[in-house]
């Protein structure tokens, strides 16, 4: 009888230690998952914040039907006109905030991109990386700058323009 009770207690301890080990591993897996989701959530939140920090303040067009989206890093341009654009010139400028035009990013020339043709319904992307003096990319990424994009091109109606300003 004494031996049977001893074996019963041993089995209980062994079963409980297995259950405890399984519980421990489950808790560790849950904590790792929570930490991973937290890190991923922070990454998505910061990219979403950067994306949402720019709004199209104003836009004007002479002869172009276009859609332009600014992600904070680049402009996505879609030709919604029924005709092709030829000799296309994109000019990207970081614009001063108020009277603060002495920022390093504003000392450089505006970024100019050319495309020989953008077909009707076609897309083009232009970088918005502000250039510092000397044409090198600026290290200023902390505070978002207002940007301006100017598009000029030849169309069947002659020279056409589109201008937009993001804040």
N, C-alpha and C positions, 0 to 999 in steps of 0.2 A: 504494500500500500504506500509506504513511504517513497519507494522508487517511482511509482506511478505519479504521485503528486509532484515529485522532483522533475520528471520528464514533462509533465503538463506545464509547469512553470517555465521550464526552458523553452518549450515551443511557443508559449505566449511572448516571452522576451524576444525570441528570434523573429516572430511575426511582427511584433511592435517595432523592432528596429528596422525591419524591411519597410514597413509602412512609414516610419519616421524618415527614412532615407528617401523614399519616394516623395513624401511631402516636402522635404528639404529641396530636392531637385526641382519640383514643381514651383516652389517659391522662387528659387534662383532663376528659372526660365521666365517666370512672370516679371520679375524685376528687370531682367535683361530686355524683355519685350517693351516694358514701359519706358526704359531709358532710350531704346532705339526709336520708339514712336515720338518721344519727347524731342529728341535731336532732329528727327525728320520734320516734325511739326515746326520747330524753330526755323529750319532752312526754308520751308515753304512760306512761312509767315514773313520772313525777311525779303524773299523774292517777290511776294505778293505786295508787300509794302513799297518796295522800290518801283514795282510796276504801277501801283495806284498813285504814286506821288506826283505823276505828271498828268496834267489835264490840258486839252486843247483849249487855249484861251480865246483865240480868234483865228479865222481863216478867211482868205479871199481868193477868188479865182476869176481869171479872164480866159474863157475858152476851153478850160479843162474840167472834165468830170473825173474826179479821183477820190480814192479812199486812202488815207494815211493814218497809220497807227504807230505810236511811239512807245517803245518798251523801256526806255531809260538807257539802253545800249545801242539801239538801232531804230531806224525808221523802216516800216514796211509800207511800200507804195504800190497801189493797184490802179492800173489804167482802166477806169470805167467808161471812158469815151468809146464811141463807136468807130474810131479811127486810130491808127498807129501814131505814136509820138516819135519824131525823129530829132536827131541832134539834141538829145536831152541833157540838161545840165542841172545837177542838184547841188545846192549850196547850204551847208549846215553851219550854223553859228551858235556859239554859247553867248547869250546876251547878258549884259550887266543887270544887276539887281539895284534899282534906284540909281544913286550916284556912285556906286561902288564899281567903277570900271577899271580899277587898278589890279583886279585879280589876275594871277598868272595865266589862267586859262584863257583870258580875253586878250592877251598880248599877241597871240599867234594869229595867223591868217585863218579864215573860215575853211572848213573842209569842203573841197569841191570834187564831185564825182560826175563822170560823164558816161552816157550810154548812147550808142549810135541809134538804137531803136527800142521802143517798148511797144509791143503789139497790143491791140485792143484786148482787154482782159488779162494782160500780162502783169507780172509783178517784178519789183526791184527792191533790194534792201540797201540802205545807206547807213554807214556807221555814224554814231553820234559821239564817238570818243573825242572829248575836247583836246585840242592841241595846244601845247605850251609854246613859248618862244623857241624857235629852232626846229619846229615841226615834230617834236617828240610828244608822246602821249603825256598828259598831265596826271599827276598823282592825286589831284583833288577829286575824291569820290565821296567825301563825307557828306557835304551838303549838296543837294541837287541844284543844278543851275537851270534857269529857263533856257529853252532852245528855240531856234527859229529855223525853219526849212523853207527854202525857195526853190521852186521847180520852174524852169523855162524850157521851151521846146518849140519845134516847128510842127505845125498841124496844117491840114488842108485850108484852114481859114487864115493862116499866117502864124506869126509869133504868138504863143499863148503862155500864160503865167499862172502859178498857184503859190500862195504864201500861207504859212501857218506858224503859230507861236504857241509853245507849250510852257506851262508853269508848274 
